[in-house]
Amino acid sequence: MRHKIFIRKKDQTLYKGKMVNMPVKEEAIKEKSLELFDDDDPCIIHQSYVMKHFAQTLASLFETENSDTIQLKEHKHTLNFLDYNDDDITISLKR
């Protein structure tokens, strides 16, 4: 997952970097680790796997939408792991 993304709110860049390092809710990592590994206190290996899973979810969304930019408000349920909840958030893929 070498793709870089930009997470913006209007003209302000909130995050710029690799998908696997995007801001994610700690609770989301724990919940997914519990679901995948039955581990409610995930080690670094499980945390890394979960982050890759979340990055793949986002990458798949870009593919499904056939676009390099998506609006968070249109995909709140799918992207509920992101540490953002504002409707003005856009996520752009840099290839």
Short mmCIF file of the C-alpha atoms (twelve columns), coordinates in Angstrom:
data_MODEL
# 
_entry.id   MODEL 
# 
loop_
_atom_site.group_PDB 
_atom_site.id 
_atom_site.type_symbol 
_atom_site.label_atom_id 
_atom_site.label_alt_id 
_atom_site.label_comp_id 
_atom_site.label_asym_id 
_atom_site.label_seq_id 
_atom_site.Cartn_x 
_atom_site.Cartn_y 
_atom_site.Cartn_z 
_atom_site.pdbx_PDB_model_num 
ATOM 1  C CA . MET A 1  0.000   0.000   0.000   1 
ATOM 2  C CA . ARG A 2  2.280   2.730   -1.256  1 
ATOM 3  C CA . HIS A 3  -0.444  5.063   -2.376  1 
ATOM 4  C CA . LYS A 4  -0.462  8.460   -0.756  1 
ATOM 5  C CA . ILE A 5  -3.617  10.282  0.148   1 
ATOM 6  C CA . PHE A 6  -4.632  13.792  1.065   1 
ATOM 7  C CA . ILE A 7  -7.395  14.338  3.587   1 
ATOM 8  C CA . ARG A 8  -8.749  17.866  3.390   1 
ATOM 9  C CA . LYS A 9  -11.430 19.977  4.952   1 
ATOM 10 C CA . LYS A 10 -12.208 22.755  2.500   1 
ATOM 11 C CA . ASP A 11 -8.773  24.308  1.791   1 
ATOM 12 C CA . GLN A 12 -7.035  22.910  4.875   1 
ATOM 13 C CA . THR A 13 -4.940  19.742  4.588   1 
ATOM 14 C CA . LEU A 14 -5.560  17.541  7.631   1 
ATOM 15 C CA . TYR A 15 -3.411  14.610  6.551   1 
ATOM 16 C CA . LYS A 16 -0.920  13.946  3.775   1 
ATOM 17 C CA . GLY A 17 0.828   10.612  3.612   1 
ATOM 18 C CA . LYS A 18 0.580   6.877   3.108   1 
ATOM 19 C CA . MET A 19 -2.765  5.148   3.461   1 
ATOM 20 C CA . VAL A 20 -1.393  2.756   6.076   1 
ATOM 21 C CA . ASN A 21 -0.524  5.722   8.304   1 
ATOM 22 C CA . MET A 22 -3.830  7.582   7.979   1 
ATOM 23 C CA . PRO A 23 -5.509  8.786   11.190  1 
ATOM 24 C CA . VAL A 24 -7.687  5.991   12.517  1 
ATOM 25 C CA . LYS A 25 -9.723  5.736   15.713  1 
ATOM 26 C CA . GLU A 26 -7.993  3.608   18.339  1 
ATOM 27 C CA . GLU A 27 -11.336 2.009   19.135  1 
ATOM 28 C CA . ALA A 28 -11.714 0.969   15.489  1 
ATOM 29 C CA . ILE A 29 -8.337  -0.794  15.608  1 
ATOM 30 C CA . LYS A 30 -9.342  -2.653  18.760  1 
ATOM 31 C CA . GLU A 31 -12.746 -3.627  17.349  1 
ATOM 32 C CA . LYS A 32 -11.285 -4.926  14.068  1 
ATOM 33 C CA . SER A 33 -8.518  -6.768  15.914  1 
ATOM 34 C CA . LEU A 34 -11.125 -8.409  18.125  1 
ATOM 35 C CA . GLU A 35 -13.135 -9.364  15.036  1 
ATOM 36 C CA . LEU A 36 -10.156 -10.725 13.086  1 
ATOM 37 C CA . PHE A 37 -7.925  -12.164 15.813  1 
ATOM 38 C CA . ASP A 38 -10.074 -12.355 18.944  1 
ATOM 39 C CA . ASP A 39 -7.561  -9.927  20.449  1 
ATOM 40 C CA . ASP A 40 -8.902  -6.962  22.423  1 
ATOM 41 C CA . ASP A 41 -5.377  -5.706  23.215  1 
ATOM 42 C CA . PRO A 42 -3.706  -5.909  19.803  1 
ATOM 43 C CA . CYS A 43 0.037   -6.264  19.496  1 
ATOM 44 C CA . ILE A 44 1.922   -4.238  16.902  1 
ATOM 45 C CA . ILE A 45 1.608   -7.053  14.351  1 
ATOM 46 C CA . HIS A 46 -2.172  -7.142  14.682  1 
ATOM 47 C CA . GLN A 47 -2.360  -3.351  14.630  1 
ATOM 48 C CA . SER A 48 -0.314  -3.271  11.409  1 
ATOM 49 C CA . TYR A 49 -2.539  -5.899  9.806   1 
ATOM 50 C CA . VAL A 50 -5.660  -3.949  10.764  1 
ATOM 51 C CA . MET A 51 -4.200  -0.732  9.332   1 
ATOM 52 C CA . LYS A 52 -3.444  -2.554  6.067   1 
ATOM 53 C CA . HIS A 53 -7.021  -3.843  6.069   1 
ATOM 54 C CA . PHE A 54 -8.359  -0.298  6.506   1 
ATOM 55 C CA . ALA A 55 -6.030  0.979   3.754   1 
ATOM 56 C CA . GLN A 56 -7.299  -1.737  1.419   1 
ATOM 57 C CA . THR A 57 -10.879 -0.768  2.248   1 
ATOM 58 C CA . LEU A 58 -10.134 2.822   1.244   1 
ATOM 59 C CA . ALA A 59 -8.238  1.759   -1.901  1 
ATOM 60 C CA . SER A 60 -11.179 -0.437  -2.917  1 
ATOM 61 C CA . LEU A 61 -13.510 2.506   -2.481  1 
ATOM 62 C CA . PHE A 62 -11.429 4.589   -4.909  1 
ATOM 63 C CA . GLU A 63 -11.597 1.723   -7.407  1 
ATOM 64 C CA . THR A 64 -15.334 1.221   -6.962  1 
ATOM 65 C CA . GLU A 65 -16.020 4.927   -7.396  1 
ATOM 66 C CA . ASN A 66 -13.592 5.069   -10.329 1 
ATOM 67 C CA . SER A 67 -12.330 8.362   -8.970  1 
ATOM 68 C CA . ASP A 68 -9.260  9.784   -7.258  1 
ATOM 69 C CA . THR A 69 -11.398 11.891  -4.904  1 
ATOM 70 C CA . ILE A 70 -14.186 10.830  -2.578  1 
ATOM 71 C CA . GLN A 71 -16.350 12.658  -0.061  1 
ATOM 72 C CA . LEU A 72 -16.390 11.265  3.472   1 
ATOM 73 C CA . LYS A 73 -20.071 12.114  3.911   1 
ATOM 74 C CA . GLU A 74 -20.968 9.757   1.049   1 
ATOM 75 C CA . HIS A 75 -19.082 6.837   2.627   1 
ATOM 76 C CA . LYS A 76 -19.450 7.407   6.376   1 
ATOM 77 C CA . HIS A 77 -20.477 3.831   7.098   1 
ATOM 78 C CA . THR A 78 -17.602 2.287   5.132   1 
ATOM 79 C CA . LEU A 79 -15.017 4.748   6.446   1 
ATOM 80 C CA . ASN A 80 -16.213 4.860   10.046  1 
ATOM 81 C CA . PHE A 81 -12.710 3.831   11.157  1 
ATOM 82 C CA . LEU A 82 -11.259 7.215   10.144  1 
ATOM 83 C CA . ASP A 83 -10.620 9.664   12.940  1 
ATOM 84 C CA . TYR A 84 -12.785 12.299  11.242  1 
ATOM 85 C CA . ASN A 85 -16.519 12.868  11.393  1 
ATOM 86 C CA . ASP A 86 -16.989 16.148  9.543   1 
ATOM 87 C CA . ASP A 87 -19.120 16.173  6.389   1 
ATOM 88 C CA . ASP A 88 -16.760 18.617  4.633   1 
ATOM 89 C CA . ILE A 89 -13.918 16.081  4.404   1 
ATOM 90 C CA . THR A 90 -12.556 15.022  1.021   1 
ATOM 91 C CA . ILE A 91 -10.040 12.256  0.504   1 
ATOM 92 C CA . SER A 92 -7.838  12.363  -2.598  1 
ATOM 93 C CA . LEU A 93 -5.552  9.690   -3.961  1 
ATOM 94 C CA . LYS A 94 -2.154  10.713  -5.280  1 
ATOM 95 C CA . ARG A 95 -0.800  8.191   -7.796  1 
# 
